[in-house]
Amino acid sequence: MSCADTKDKPALYQRVVLKNASPYHYMKVCLVLEDESTRLSAVNLKQFIISGLDSLYGEAGAALNFDLLKYDEDTLTAFLRVYSKGLVKLWSSLTLLSLYQKQACAFRVLQVSPFLLALTGNSRELQLD
């Protein structure tokens, strides 16, 4: 293609919009239990979340892929990774979970982001010296 050929044709521009470039969403959640002395292991927490998905969405919901990236047993705070398509299902099942071993409980969704790095800090809790 010579330089003269490119002058005759108009330039082609293609607009590309990525609404959600990240395939995953990350959630920082905290489990609040009625009896604060109750402790869960990471395995028990994941099984509890899966049971919530199962009760709300059945076997298809229980098969939703999510990962428990980090879990602190002392504060009952966890970082979850879920495919963006399954975010609403996971979030709604966490919201509706209300009993753990016959005691009242609630999940508090602290932060949600398509970027894991965004969950490392919270500007609302920032203390400047």
Secondary structure, DSSP 8 states (H G I E B T S, - for coil): --HHHHHHS---------S---SEEEEEEEEEESSTT----HHHHHHHHHHHHHHHHHHHHHT--EEEEEEETTTTEEEEEEEGGGHHHHHHHHHH--EETTEEEEEEEEEEESSGGGGS--GGG----
